[in-house]
Each structure stands twice: as structure tokens, then as C-alpha cells.
Amino acid sequence: MIPQNVIDDIRQRADIAEIISDYIQLNPSGRNLKALSPFTQEKTPSFVVSPDKQIYKCFSTGKGGNVFTFVMEMEKVSFPEAVELVAKRTGIDISRFTAKETPADKAEESRTTALRWAARLFQHTLFGDTGKKGLAYLSGERALTPETITAFGLGYAPESWDYLLQEAHRAGLNEKLLAELGLIAVNRQKNSRYDAFRNRVIFPIQSVGGQVVGFGGRTLRNDPDTPKYLNSPESPIFEKSKLLYGLHTAKQEIRRMEIAILVEGYMDVLALHQAGVTNAVASCGTALTRHQAKILRKYTTTVLFIYDADPAGKKSMMGGIDILLAEGMTPYVVMLPPGDDPDSFVRREGRQEFLQYADANRLSFIDYQLRYFRDSGTLDQPDAKAGAIRAIARTVSIIPDRIRRELYLQELSAKLRISMQALQEFMEHAESRQQFRQDRKASVPERIEHKPQRSEQITVPEKTFLKALLESTMYGNAVLEFAASHEEMLELQHPAAREILAHMVHRYRQDCNNTDALIDPATEISMFATAEARNLAAGLLIDQPVSDRWQEQPEAEREHARRCLTAFLDAFRTIILEPLVRRKKHVTESLRRENDTGKALALQKEIIDLNATIRKTSSDLGVMITGIVEGR
């Protein structure tokens, strides 16, 4: 268990804007920061971060919270794991609270912890006596420096059937967990277990946040029957289609340069980064996927393909162009000299020559496609040429923005000497097919799973009441103390509102002996039991303050605190009176329908009593509120 005061310290020392910017691109918007939502696909930014309050709110999906809940969402980890990740990010050592003391505890290590352990073991092995073969390959044959090897956590799995397995036994790690992660293989017929990675240099694959999620291993055997590369198996934590190798290191440079260099292999990324080209990432040995394009879109809208010059590399770039364009991105292509790949080229020529070559040989996607079809001889025959033109026009039709589509169509018309009318006719058919596909895709559950669930609306008084309650905690516990002492009178209708009130009152009562202790609502958000309560609280805090003019007041904090208290008490009065007003409305409606004279008289008497109760309650509350506001 991590003590609450340690959790509070971690959250207060962590900069939520800095951590969120590791995942998405934030842009200034007044006192806040805005971005496209990382939780869904959208064209207009609805994701808001408040650096002042250290919270975020996504108005597309309704999700909100603090730095811990954001890391939980993005890394798919539990709350304690999120606290550990944020602590590590902020340089706070909490190992004394998270260390496991017994083999039984170690057997329950999370997948993330087991992967980190394996990564450390592989790297330790690389630099030990048994890793000389792997180190010779990386340092000698591939010319990687110790700094690069260490920075990317490269390692070595020795040529042994159970090296990792034996080390795991000594560390108390669970075999079943290691098998699930693909670190050991199981032969069920022989009832035996053995290392999955043997005699391979190891490339840890990390999430955008820098957590090890899987491994790639390159064999050092000269055996044609042995796969050259072996990857961790697909799992909820390791999905190659959603990962980009090197992104955790490259993301800041991609954002700064406003362009990502996309290559094919691990070694391409390592060689480019070592040469100083640190905005390079790889698609983990697979063709570019829509998921990977969406990830890149968070950092830049421009991608430069530099794949191998072989037929497979050219074909992969053709498919990747369509994927990037569909995401509203701008793809460019650089064709390296025959026989070269980014690794060999940059090692031979160096950084400056590589950048100059890339700049001089950069092709737009239309120029690349024309070159692709021209090199294949497709443009030499009318029928084949017509098919190539349709293929390029089909690519243009994918572009979401109509103006960009029109401009690219004009460029294609000029370069091929094909009339705009002919191209536009084809485009109309292509757009119809594209719309049909989108309509069908819209019916797939995946498209709607991120939409906020419909729930009962919170009333304006309850919303004002909670917002004032939460904001007031910045100035002390007076409002919380009042809410706690009148809790039995409050009848909140919205379930999330009830949860927030109950939690805040409970926290006040925990700390009521310490009158100087402030309860930070941004910290409390992650303690709410339900996501609905977390999202509601984050939305209330991210909104404008109770009065949007308070910042202009000469005594800003005192005036804002007074407005919080006044708004809270006004909402408190409304919430107290609402059940009485609802009852009166119900009785009045019953009286209107009642034909029995005796029952009608009883209902009339109840209405009179309710009116008296409402007047007295309103008057008593008015006197009480005036006294509190004026400090009597």
C-alpha cells in the first residue's frame, strides 16, 4: 500500500501537461491547453487540460480526471501501477512501498513488472561473459555504440534452452505469466518448458510512455530454417499493429521537427538515432496500420517514408500512403539507392549527407506513385495506364479534406494530361463507394464503443452545488464542514453527485482534527469509486469558475472564495427545498384528479402544510445563509 500522503506528493510534483504531452500534442487555449481526444477519433479538439488545476476533461467521451487516471487510461494499468509510473516520471522513489518481500508476492508480479525484469536480464547478459557474441554483433557488425545500446535497452538471449527460465525461478517469477508473455515456450506433449528467445540479440519494444510491452529478437544463427526475427506473441499488452518502435524516444523530436521519419526495421531506427536523426520510428516489421497512423497523428501531420528499395518495401509504401491520407496526414517518400536501407546509408554517408539526400529526393505521394507505375512499365500501355490512373485517383479520393482533394486532383491532371472532368467523374464514383464503406463501418460496434454512455442529466442546482463545493476546498474546509453537518438534509438525485458528496464529506471527517489540512479535489478524483463520478468532477473543475469575472477582482482569491460559498449556499437551499416543491406538485396534481370530497380535503390540508413548511424552511435557510456569508 502506498500511503495517501505519498500519493498526494507524487500528484502535486507531477506536471500533468508535461506527462500528457508525451502522448498527444497540446496547444494553448487561454489558461488551458487543448488537443484532439486520445480516446476517440475527432476533427475538432475537445480534450482540455488545466495546468492550474492539474486535471483534464475530454468533452467528446465524457472522460476526465487527474494525472493518475490519464495514465491508467493510456497505459491500461491499475491505479497503483499508474502511481508508480508517475512517480518514476517525476523522480520520486517509492520502492519501499512497492517492493515484494516473499516469493509468493513475486509470483504475483504484474505483466509490466515481469517484462521490465526480462529486459534488465537480457541487457545484463549482453554485457556479461555469456553475451560476447551478441555484443560483437551489435558493436562490431552493426557499429552501435554502448550509449545507443544502453539507451534502447538492447540485450542478448544466450544459446541455452533454459537460461531465462532458471533466472526466473531464482527471482520467484511465475512460469505461467512468463509463458503468457511469450518469454518461455511450453511443449505440452513432453510437459517441458524452455526459453522462447535463444541465441538472439534482443530489442525491447516499448509503449509511447516508455514501458516494455514485448520483445523482438534477431537470430545470430546462419540457419535458413531458423526465423531471422522472432517477436513476442500478440496479447492485450503487445499488439504490433498499435506500436511504433522508438516512438518513446522520438516523440519530442517529431513534435519539434513537425515530421516523422518512418522506416521498416529496428536497426534502421537505431542507426538513425545514433547518427542524430532522432525523429525516426519503425512499424515493428509490419506494414503501416491505421492504429499506428492515428498514433503518429498525435505528434505530427507529416510522415516521410524511407523503406528499403526492394519490391516489398515499395509495395508497403504504396499501402502506407493510403492509410496516412485517410487520417488527414501528408505522406512523402524517399527512395534510397538500390541495395541500400536507412541503416547502411546513414552509417556509410553520415547524418548530414543523409539529410541532404532525403531533402533532395523527397517525393510527394503522387510523384512516388507515378514513379512506381512508370518503373513497372504500367504507364506504357493504354489499358494498364488507365488502371494506374484510377489507382492514383482512388488514393486521392481517400483524402478527407475536399480542398486538398481538389488541389491534388489538379496536380494529377496536369502531370498526366488527363482532363479534370474525367478525373472528377471517377472521383464521384470513388467517393460514393467510400461513403458506402463509411456507412457500413459506422454500424460496427468499434465505432461507437468510445461514445459516452447516456445517463440521467444532473440538475443545475446539483451541478452548481458540487462545483462550488469542490472549488471552495482551495481556500479551506468551511464549506465542507457545513455540508458535513447538514448531510442528512441533502437529497441529491444524480448517483455520481451523491458519490462525490459522500466521498468529500468522508475525507473531511477523516481530517477534521487537522484544521489546517486542505483536501485537494484534483487528488481526490482518482479516489472516486466510479468513472462517472470521476468524469463529472473533472468536468465541473475544468469549467469556468463559479464567476468568470473573479480573476479581474482586486482581491481575487478572497472574492472567488466568497462567490464559491454564496453559490454553494444558494444551491444548497434549492436542493433542500426541491423535495418539498416536488411533493407539493405531486399532491396538487392528485387533488386535480380526486373526486372524493373527503380525500380532496385531506389533500388541500397537505398542500397548506407544505406551503407553510416551504415558507418557514426558505426563511430559516435565508437567515442562516445571510449569517454565513456576512460572517456572523
C-alpha positions as CSV (number, residue, x, y, z in Angstrom):
1,M,0.0,0.0,0.0
2,I,1.3,3.5,-0.9
3,P,0.4,6.0,1.8
4,Q,-2.1,8.7,0.8
5,N,0.4,11.5,1.7
6,V,2.9,9.9,-0.7
7,I,0.3,9.7,-3.5
8,D,-0.6,13.4,-2.9
9,D,3.1,14.4,-3.1
10,I,3.5,12.5,-6.4
11,R,0.5,14.1,-7.9
12,Q,1.4,17.6,-6.8
13,R,5.0,17.2,-8.1
14,A,3.9,15.8,-11.4
15,D,3.1,18.2,-14.2
16,I,0.0,16.8,-15.9
17,A,0.6,18.9,-19.0
18,E,4.1,17.5,-19.4
19,I,3.0,13.9,-18.9
20,I,0.0,14.2,-21.2
21,S,2.2,15.8,-23.9
22,D,4.1,12.6,-24.1
23,Y,1.0,11.0,-25.6
24,I,-0.7,13.8,-27.6
25,Q,0.1,17.3,-28.9
26,L,-1.3,20.0,-26.6
27,N,-1.9,23.6,-27.8
28,P,-2.6,26.7,-25.8
29,S,-6.2,27.8,-25.4
30,G,-6.4,30.7,-22.9
31,R,-5.4,29.5,-19.4
32,N,-5.9,25.9,-20.6
33,L,-4.4,23.5,-23.2
34,K,-6.4,21.8,-25.9
35,A,-5.9,18.7,-28.1
36,L,-7.7,16.1,-30.2
37,S,-9.1,13.5,-27.9
38,P,-6.8,10.4,-27.4
39,F,-9.8,8.3,-26.6
40,T,-11.7,8.7,-29.9
41,Q,-11.4,10.0,-33.4
42,E,-12.4,13.6,-33.9
43,K,-11.6,16.6,-36.1
44,T,-12.3,19.4,-33.6
45,P,-10.3,19.4,-30.3
46,S,-12.4,18.7,-27.3
47,F,-9.7,17.4,-24.9
48,V,-8.9,20.1,-22.3
49,V,-6.1,20.2,-19.8
50,S,-6.0,22.7,-16.9
51,P,-2.3,23.2,-15.8
52,D,-3.6,25.3,-12.9
53,K,-5.9,22.6,-11.5
54,Q,-3.8,19.7,-12.8
55,I,-6.8,17.9,-14.3
56,Y,-8.1,17.0,-17.8
57,K,-11.5,16.6,-19.4
58,C,-12.5,15.0,-22.7
59,F,-15.8,16.5,-23.8
60,S,-16.2,14.0,-26.6
61,T,-16.2,10.9,-24.5
62,G,-17.0,12.5,-21.1
63,K,-13.8,11.1,-19.6
64,G,-11.9,13.2,-17.1
65,G,-9.6,13.0,-14.1
66,N,-6.1,13.7,-12.9
67,V,-2.6,12.5,-14.0
68,F,-3.2,9.1,-12.5
69,T,-6.5,8.4,-14.3
70,F,-4.9,9.6,-17.6
71,V,-2.0,7.2,-17.3
72,M,-4.4,4.4,-16.3
73,E,-6.4,5.1,-19.5
74,M,-3.4,5.3,-21.8
75,E,-1.3,2.5,-20.4
76,K,-4.2,0.2,-19.4
77,V,-2.8,-0.3,-15.9
78,S,-4.2,-0.3,-12.4
79,F,-4.2,2.7,-10.1
80,P,-1.1,1.5,-8.1
81,E,0.8,0.9,-11.3
82,A,-0.2,4.3,-12.6
83,V,1.1,5.9,-9.3
84,E,4.4,4.0,-9.8
85,L,4.7,5.2,-13.4
86,V,4.1,8.8,-12.5
87,A,6.4,8.6,-9.5
88,K,9.2,7.3,-11.8
89,R,8.4,10.1,-14.3
90,T,8.8,12.7,-11.5
91,G,11.9,11.1,-9.9
92,I,10.2,10.0,-6.7
93,D,11.4,6.7,-5.2
94,I,8.5,4.7,-3.8
95,S,10.2,1.3,-4.0
96,R,9.9,0.9,-0.2
97,F,6.2,0.8,-0.6
98,T,6.0,-1.4,-3.7
99,A,8.9,-3.9,-3.1
100,K,7.8,-7.6,-2.8
101,E,9.2,-9.4,0.1
102,T,8.3,-13.1,-0.4
103,P,8.4,-15.5,-3.3
104,A,4.6,-15.7,-3.2
105,D,4.4,-11.9,-3.7
106,K,6.9,-12.1,-6.6
107,A,4.8,-14.8,-8.2
108,E,2.0,-12.2,-8.5
109,E,4.1,-9.6,-10.2
110,S,2.2,-7.8,-13.0
111,R,3.0,-8.4,-16.7
112,T,4.7,-5.0,-16.8
113,T,7.0,-5.8,-14.0
114,A,7.9,-9.2,-15.5
115,L,8.7,-7.6,-18.8
116,R,10.9,-5.0,-17.1
117,W,12.7,-7.8,-15.3
118,A,13.3,-9.7,-18.5
119,A,14.6,-6.5,-20.3
120,R,17.1,-6.0,-17.5
121,L,18.2,-9.6,-17.6
122,F,18.7,-9.5,-21.4
123,Q,20.8,-6.3,-21.1
124,H,22.8,-7.6,-18.2
125,T,23.5,-10.7,-20.1
126,L,24.7,-8.7,-23.2
127,F,27.4,-7.0,-21.2
128,G,28.4,-10.2,-19.3
129,D,30.6,-13.1,-20.3
130,T,27.8,-15.0,-22.0
131,G,26.8,-12.0,-24.1
132,K,30.1,-11.6,-26.0
133,K,28.6,-13.0,-29.2
134,G,25.6,-10.6,-29.1
135,L,27.8,-7.6,-28.2
136,A,30.2,-8.4,-31.0
137,Y,27.2,-8.4,-33.5
138,L,25.8,-5.1,-32.2
139,S,29.0,-3.3,-31.6
140,G,31.1,-4.8,-34.4
141,E,28.9,-5.8,-37.2
142,R,26.2,-3.1,-36.7
143,A,28.5,-0.4,-35.3
144,L,26.3,0.5,-32.4
145,T,27.9,2.5,-29.5
146,P,27.5,1.5,-25.9
147,E,25.4,4.6,-25.4
148,T,22.9,3.6,-28.1
149,I,22.8,0.0,-26.8
150,T,22.1,1.3,-23.3
151,A,19.6,4.0,-24.3
152,F,17.4,1.5,-26.2
153,G,17.9,-1.3,-23.7
154,L,19.3,-3.8,-26.2
155,G,20.1,-7.2,-24.8
156,Y,21.1,-10.8,-25.6
157,A,19.4,-14.2,-25.0
158,P,22.2,-16.8,-24.9
159,E,22.1,-20.1,-26.7
160,S,20.6,-22.1,-23.9
161,W,17.3,-23.9,-23.5
162,D,16.5,-22.6,-20.0
163,Y,18.7,-19.6,-19.2
164,L,15.9,-17.2,-18.6
165,L,13.7,-19.9,-17.1
166,Q,16.4,-20.7,-14.4
167,E,16.9,-17.0,-13.7
168,A,13.1,-16.6,-13.4
169,H,13.0,-19.4,-10.8
170,R,15.7,-17.6,-8.8
171,A,13.7,-14.4,-9.0
172,G,10.5,-16.1,-7.9
173,L,8.6,-15.2,-11.1
174,N,5.6,-17.2,-12.2
175,E,6.1,-19.6,-15.1
176,K,2.5,-19.2,-16.3
177,L,3.0,-15.5,-16.5
178,L,6.2,-15.8,-18.5
179,A,4.5,-18.2,-20.9
180,E,1.7,-15.8,-21.4
181,L,4.2,-13.1,-22.2
182,G,6.0,-15.3,-24.7
183,L,9.2,-15.4,-22.8
184,I,9.1,-19.2,-22.3
185,A,7.5,-21.8,-24.6
186,V,5.7,-24.9,-23.4
187,N,5.8,-28.4,-25.1
188,R,2.6,-30.0,-23.8
189,Q,3.3,-33.4,-25.2
190,K,6.7,-33.6,-23.4
191,N,5.5,-31.5,-20.5
192,S,8.6,-29.4,-20.8
193,R,9.3,-25.6,-20.8
194,Y,12.1,-23.8,-22.5
195,D,13.3,-20.2,-23.4
196,A,11.5,-18.7,-26.4
197,F,14.4,-16.5,-27.2
198,R,17.7,-18.3,-27.7
199,N,20.9,-17.0,-29.4
200,R,19.3,-13.8,-30.3
201,V,20.0,-10.1,-29.8
202,I,17.0,-8.6,-28.1
203,F,15.2,-5.4,-28.9
204,P,12.8,-4.4,-26.2
205,I,9.7,-2.8,-27.6
206,Q,8.2,0.0,-25.5
207,S,4.9,1.8,-25.3
208,V,4.8,5.5,-26.0
209,G,5.2,6.0,-22.3
210,G,8.4,4.0,-22.2
211,Q,7.1,0.8,-20.7
212,V,8.4,-2.5,-22.0
213,V,5.5,-4.3,-23.7
214,G,7.3,-7.0,-25.7
215,F,10.5,-8.1,-27.4
216,G,11.9,-8.6,-30.9
217,G,14.8,-11.0,-31.2
218,R,17.2,-11.4,-34.2
219,T,18.9,-14.7,-34.5
220,L,22.7,-15.0,-34.7
221,R,22.5,-18.4,-36.4
222,N,23.3,-19.0,-40.0
223,D,20.5,-21.5,-40.4
224,P,17.9,-20.9,-43.2
225,D,15.3,-22.9,-41.2
226,T,15.5,-20.5,-38.2
227,P,13.3,-17.4,-38.5
228,K,15.5,-14.3,-38.8
229,Y,13.3,-12.3,-36.4
230,L,11.1,-13.6,-33.6
231,N,8.6,-11.4,-31.8
232,S,6.6,-11.7,-28.6
233,P,3.2,-13.2,-29.2
234,E,0.1,-10.9,-29.6
235,S,-1.6,-10.2,-26.4
236,P,-3.6,-7.3,-24.8
237,I,-0.3,-5.7,-23.8
238,F,1.5,-6.4,-27.0
239,E,-0.3,-5.6,-30.3
240,K,2.2,-4.9,-33.0
241,S,-0.4,-3.1,-35.1
242,K,-0.7,-0.5,-32.4
243,L,3.0,0.0,-31.6
244,L,5.8,2.0,-33.2
245,Y,9.4,1.1,-32.4
246,G,11.4,4.0,-31.0
247,L,8.4,6.4,-30.5
248,H,9.0,6.8,-26.8
249,T,12.4,8.3,-27.7
250,A,11.5,10.1,-30.9
251,K,8.2,11.7,-29.9
252,Q,9.6,15.0,-28.7
253,E,11.8,15.5,-31.8
254,I,8.9,14.5,-34.1
255,R,6.8,17.2,-32.4
256,R,9.6,19.7,-32.6
257,M,10.5,18.9,-36.3
258,E,6.8,18.5,-37.2
259,I,7.7,15.4,-39.3
260,A,8.3,11.7,-38.5
261,I,10.6,9.5,-40.5
262,L,9.1,6.1,-40.9
263,V,11.4,3.2,-41.5
264,E,10.9,-0.6,-41.5
265,G,13.3,-2.2,-39.0
266,Y,14.8,-1.9,-35.6
267,M,18.3,-1.4,-36.9
268,D,17.2,1.4,-39.1
269,V,15.8,3.3,-36.1
270,L,18.9,2.6,-34.0
271,A,21.3,3.7,-36.8
272,L,19.4,6.9,-37.5
273,H,19.1,7.9,-33.8
274,Q,22.8,7.2,-33.3
275,A,23.6,9.4,-36.2
276,G,21.5,12.2,-34.7
277,V,18.3,11.7,-36.8
278,T,16.1,11.2,-33.7
279,N,12.7,11.6,-35.3
280,A,12.8,8.1,-36.8
281,V,10.4,5.3,-35.8
282,A,9.6,1.9,-37.3
283,S,6.4,0.0,-37.8
284,C,7.7,-3.1,-36.0
285,G,8.4,-5.1,-39.1
286,T,4.8,-4.9,-40.3
287,A,3.1,-2.8,-42.9
288,L,1.8,0.5,-41.6
289,T,-1.6,0.2,-39.9
290,R,-4.4,2.6,-39.2
291,H,-3.7,2.4,-35.5
292,Q,-0.1,3.4,-36.0
293,A,-1.1,6.3,-38.2
294,K,-3.5,7.5,-35.5
295,I,-0.7,7.4,-33.0
296,L,1.6,9.4,-35.3
297,R,-1.2,11.9,-35.9
298,K,-0.9,12.9,-32.3
299,Y,2.6,14.3,-32.9
300,T,2.7,15.4,-36.5
301,T,0.7,15.5,-39.7
302,T,3.7,14.9,-42.0
303,V,5.4,11.5,-42.5
304,L,8.5,10.7,-44.6
305,F,8.7,7.1,-45.7
306,I,12.2,5.7,-46.1
307,Y,11.7,2.0,-46.6
308,D,14.1,-0.5,-48.3
309,A,14.3,0.0,-52.1
310,D,13.3,-3.6,-52.8
311,P,9.8,-4.6,-54.2
312,A,8.4,-5.4,-50.8
313,G,9.4,-2.0,-49.4
314,K,7.9,-0.2,-52.4
315,K,4.7,-2.1,-52.1
316,S,4.5,-1.4,-48.4
317,M,4.9,2.4,-49.0
318,M,2.1,2.3,-51.6
319,G,-0.3,0.9,-49.0
320,G,1.0,3.2,-46.2
321,I,0.3,6.2,-48.3
322,D,-3.4,5.4,-48.4
323,I,-3.5,4.9,-44.7
324,L,-1.8,8.2,-43.9
325,L,-4.0,10.1,-46.3
326,A,-7.2,8.6,-44.7
327,E,-6.0,10.0,-41.4
328,G,-5.6,13.5,-42.8
329,M,-1.8,13.3,-42.9
330,T,0.7,14.3,-45.6
331,P,3.0,11.5,-46.8
332,Y,6.3,11.9,-48.6
333,V,8.6,9.2,-49.9
334,V,12.4,9.0,-50.2
335,M,13.8,6.2,-52.5
336,L,17.3,5.2,-51.4
337,P,19.9,4.0,-53.9
338,P,19.4,0.3,-54.9
339,G,20.8,-2.1,-52.3
340,D,20.6,0.5,-49.5
341,D,18.5,0.7,-46.5
342,P,18.5,3.6,-43.9
343,D,20.9,1.7,-41.7
344,S,23.5,1.1,-44.3
345,F,23.1,4.5,-45.9
346,V,23.5,6.6,-42.8
347,R,26.4,4.5,-41.5
348,R,28.2,5.0,-44.7
349,E,27.4,8.6,-45.5
350,G,26.7,10.2,-42.1
351,R,23.9,12.4,-40.8
352,Q,24.5,15.5,-42.9
353,E,24.7,13.5,-46.2
354,F,21.6,11.5,-45.2
355,L,19.5,14.7,-44.5
356,Q,20.7,16.3,-47.7
357,Y,19.8,13.3,-49.8
358,A,16.4,13.0,-48.1
359,D,15.7,16.6,-48.8
360,A,16.8,16.5,-52.4
361,N,15.0,13.2,-53.2
362,R,11.7,13.7,-51.4
363,L,8.7,12.9,-53.5
364,S,5.1,13.8,-53.0
365,F,2.8,10.7,-52.9
366,I,1.6,11.4,-56.4
367,D,5.1,11.7,-57.8
368,Y,6.0,8.5,-56.0
369,Q,3.0,6.6,-57.3
370,L,3.7,7.8,-60.8
371,R,7.3,6.7,-60.5
372,Y,6.2,3.3,-59.1
373,F,3.9,2.7,-62.0
374,R,6.4,4.1,-64.5
375,D,9.2,1.8,-63.2
376,S,6.9,-1.2,-63.5
377,G,6.1,-0.3,-67.1
378,T,2.4,0.2,-66.3
379,L,2.2,3.6,-68.0
380,D,3.4,2.3,-71.3
381,Q,0.2,0.6,-72.4
382,P,-3.2,2.5,-72.5
383,D,-5.2,-0.2,-70.6
384,A,-2.6,-0.6,-67.9
385,K,-2.1,3.2,-67.8
386,A,-5.9,3.7,-67.3
387,G,-5.8,1.2,-64.3
388,A,-2.8,3.1,-62.8
389,I,-4.6,6.4,-63.2
390,R,-7.7,5.0,-61.5
391,A,-5.5,3.7,-58.7
392,I,-3.9,7.1,-58.1
393,A,-7.3,8.8,-58.3
394,R,-8.6,6.3,-55.8
395,T,-5.9,7.3,-53.4
396,V,-6.7,11.0,-53.9
397,S,-10.4,10.2,-53.1
398,I,-9.4,8.9,-49.7
399,I,-8.3,12.4,-48.5
400,P,-10.9,13.7,-46.1
401,D,-10.5,17.4,-46.9
402,R,-12.3,18.4,-50.1
403,I,-10.0,21.3,-50.9
404,R,-6.9,19.2,-50.6
405,R,-8.5,16.5,-52.8
406,E,-9.3,19.2,-55.4
407,L,-5.7,20.5,-55.4
408,Y,-4.2,17.0,-55.7
409,L,-6.6,16.3,-58.5
410,Q,-5.4,19.4,-60.4
411,E,-1.8,18.3,-59.9
412,L,-2.6,14.8,-61.2
413,S,-4.5,16.2,-64.2
414,A,-1.5,18.4,-65.1
415,K,1.1,15.7,-64.8
416,L,-0.9,13.0,-66.7
417,R,-2.6,15.4,-69.2
418,I,-5.9,13.9,-68.3
419,S,-8.9,16.3,-68.2
420,M,-10.3,17.3,-64.8
421,Q,-13.7,16.3,-66.0
422,A,-12.6,12.6,-66.5
423,L,-10.9,12.5,-63.1
424,Q,-13.8,14.2,-61.3
425,E,-16.2,11.6,-62.8
426,F,-14.1,8.8,-61.4
427,M,-13.8,10.7,-58.1
428,E,-17.6,10.9,-57.8
429,H,-17.9,7.1,-58.1
430,A,-14.9,6.6,-55.7
431,E,-16.5,9.0,-53.1
432,S,-19.8,7.1,-53.4
433,R,-18.0,3.8,-52.7
434,Q,-16.1,5.4,-49.9
435,Q,-19.3,6.8,-48.3
436,F,-20.8,3.3,-48.6
437,R,-17.8,1.8,-46.7
438,Q,-18.0,4.5,-44.1
439,D,-21.8,3.9,-43.6
440,R,-21.2,0.2,-43.2
441,K,-18.2,0.8,-40.8
442,A,-20.4,3.2,-38.7
443,S,-22.6,0.2,-37.9
444,V,-19.6,-1.7,-36.4
445,P,-19.6,-1.6,-32.5
446,E,-16.0,-0.5,-32.6
447,R,-17.0,2.9,-33.9
448,I,-19.4,3.6,-31.0
449,E,-17.6,2.0,-28.1
450,H,-15.9,5.3,-27.2
451,K,-19.1,7.3,-27.2
452,P,-20.2,8.5,-23.7
453,Q,-23.0,6.4,-22.4
454,R,-26.3,8.2,-22.0
455,S,-27.1,8.8,-18.4
456,E,-29.6,10.9,-16.4
457,Q,-28.7,14.6,-16.6
458,I,-27.5,16.3,-13.4
459,T,-29.7,19.3,-12.4
460,V,-28.3,22.8,-12.5
461,P,-28.6,23.3,-8.7
462,E,-26.7,20.0,-8.1
463,K,-24.1,20.9,-10.6
464,T,-23.6,24.4,-9.0
465,F,-23.6,22.9,-5.5
466,L,-20.9,20.3,-6.4
467,K,-18.8,22.8,-8.4
468,A,-18.8,25.3,-5.5
469,L,-18.1,22.6,-3.0
470,L,-15.1,21.3,-5.0
471,E,-13.7,24.8,-5.8
472,S,-14.1,26.0,-2.2
473,T,-11.6,23.5,-0.9
474,M,-8.8,25.6,-2.4
475,Y,-9.5,28.1,0.5
476,G,-10.2,25.9,3.4
477,N,-12.8,23.5,4.8
478,A,-15.6,25.8,5.8
479,V,-17.9,24.7,3.0
480,L,-17.1,21.1,3.5
481,E,-17.7,21.5,7.3
482,F,-21.2,23.0,6.5
483,A,-22.0,20.2,4.1
484,A,-20.9,17.5,6.6
485,S,-23.1,19.0,9.4
486,H,-26.2,19.2,7.1
487,E,-25.6,16.0,5.1
488,E,-28.8,14.4,6.3
489,M,-30.8,17.3,4.8
490,L,-29.3,16.9,1.3
491,E,-31.2,14.7,-1.1
492,L,-29.1,14.6,-4.4
493,Q,-30.8,12.9,-7.3
494,H,-27.8,12.1,-9.6
495,P,-25.9,9.0,-8.4
496,A,-22.5,10.4,-9.3
497,A,-23.3,13.6,-7.5
498,R,-24.2,11.6,-4.4
499,E,-20.9,9.7,-4.6
500,I,-18.9,12.9,-4.9
501,L,-20.6,14.5,-1.9
502,A,-20.3,11.3,0.2
503,H,-16.6,11.0,-0.6
504,M,-15.7,14.6,0.1
505,V,-17.6,14.6,3.4
506,H,-15.9,11.3,4.3
507,R,-12.5,12.8,3.5
508,Y,-13.3,15.9,5.6
509,R,-14.3,13.8,8.6
510,Q,-11.1,11.8,8.3
511,D,-9.0,15.1,8.5
512,C,-11.4,17.1,10.7
513,N,-8.9,17.0,13.6
514,N,-6.4,18.7,11.4
515,T,-7.9,22.1,10.7
516,D,-5.0,23.2,8.5
517,A,-5.2,20.2,6.2
518,L,-6.6,21.1,2.7
519,I,-8.4,18.5,0.7
520,D,-7.2,18.7,-2.9
521,P,-10.1,17.8,-5.3
522,A,-7.7,17.1,-8.1
523,T,-6.1,14.4,-6.0
524,E,-9.4,13.0,-4.8
525,I,-10.7,12.5,-8.3
526,S,-8.8,9.3,-8.7
527,M,-10.2,8.0,-5.4
528,F,-13.8,8.1,-6.6
529,A,-15.2,4.6,-6.9
530,T,-16.9,5.1,-10.3
531,A,-15.7,6.5,-13.6
532,E,-19.0,8.5,-13.8
533,A,-18.1,10.4,-10.6
534,R,-14.5,11.0,-11.8
535,N,-15.7,12.3,-15.1
536,L,-18.3,14.5,-13.6
537,A,-15.9,16.0,-11.0
538,A,-13.3,16.7,-13.7
539,G,-15.8,18.4,-15.9
540,L,-17.0,20.6,-13.1
541,L,-13.5,21.6,-12.2
542,I,-12.4,22.2,-15.8
543,D,-15.3,24.6,-16.4
544,Q,-15.1,28.3,-15.8
545,P,-15.0,29.2,-12.1
546,V,-18.3,30.0,-10.4
547,S,-17.9,33.6,-11.6
548,D,-15.8,34.1,-14.7
549,R,-15.1,37.7,-13.6
550,W,-13.5,36.8,-10.3
551,Q,-10.0,36.9,-11.8
552,E,-10.5,40.6,-12.5
553,Q,-11.3,41.4,-8.9
554,P,-8.5,43.3,-6.9
555,E,-8.6,40.6,-4.1
556,A,-9.0,37.7,-6.4
557,E,-8.8,34.7,-4.1
558,R,-11.0,36.2,-1.3
559,E,-13.6,37.3,-3.8
560,H,-13.6,33.9,-5.5
561,A,-13.9,32.1,-2.2
562,R,-16.9,34.3,-1.3
563,R,-18.5,33.5,-4.6
564,C,-17.9,29.8,-4.1
565,L,-19.6,30.0,-0.7
566,T,-22.5,32.0,-2.0
567,A,-23.1,29.7,-5.0
568,F,-22.8,26.7,-2.7
569,L,-25.4,28.0,-0.2
570,D,-27.8,29.1,-2.9
571,A,-27.6,25.6,-4.5
572,F,-27.9,24.1,-1.0
573,R,-31.2,26.0,-0.4
574,T,-32.5,24.9,-3.8
575,I,-31.6,21.2,-3.1
576,I,-33.2,21.3,0.3
577,L,-36.4,22.9,-1.0
578,E,-36.7,20.8,-4.1
579,P,-38.2,17.6,-2.5
580,L,-40.8,19.8,-0.8
581,V,-41.7,21.5,-4.1
582,R,-41.8,18.2,-5.9
583,R,-44.2,16.8,-3.2
584,K,-46.4,19.9,-3.4
585,K,-46.6,19.5,-7.2
586,H,-47.5,15.8,-6.8
587,V,-50.2,16.5,-4.2
588,T,-51.6,19.3,-6.3
589,E,-51.9,17.0,-9.3
590,S,-53.6,14.4,-7.2
591,L,-56.1,17.0,-5.9
592,R,-56.9,17.9,-9.5
593,R,-57.9,14.3,-10.3
594,E,-59.5,13.5,-7.0
595,N,-63.4,13.1,-7.0
596,D,-63.8,12.0,-3.4
597,T,-64.6,15.0,-1.2
598,G,-63.0,13.7,1.9
599,K,-59.8,12.8,0.2
600,A,-59.8,16.1,-1.5
601,L,-60.0,18.0,1.8
602,A,-57.1,16.0,3.1
603,L,-55.0,16.8,0.1
604,Q,-55.9,20.5,0.4
605,K,-54.7,20.4,4.0
606,E,-51.4,18.8,3.0
607,I,-50.9,21.5,0.4
608,I,-51.4,24.2,3.1
609,D,-49.0,22.4,5.4
610,L,-46.4,22.1,2.6
611,N,-46.7,25.8,1.8
612,A,-46.1,26.6,5.4
613,T,-43.1,24.3,5.6
614,I,-41.6,25.7,2.4
615,R,-42.0,29.3,3.6
616,K,-40.5,28.5,7.0
617,T,-37.7,26.4,5.6
618,S,-36.9,29.1,3.0
619,S,-36.9,31.8,5.6
620,D,-34.7,29.8,8.0
621,L,-32.3,29.0,5.3
622,G,-32.2,32.6,4.2
623,V,-31.3,33.8,7.6
624,M,-28.7,31.1,8.0
625,I,-27.1,31.8,4.6
626,T,-27.0,35.5,5.2
627,G,-25.3,35.0,8.5
628,I,-22.7,32.6,7.0
629,V,-21.9,34.9,4.0
630,E,-21.6,38.0,6.2
631,G,-19.6,36.1,8.8
632,R,-22.0,36.5,11.7
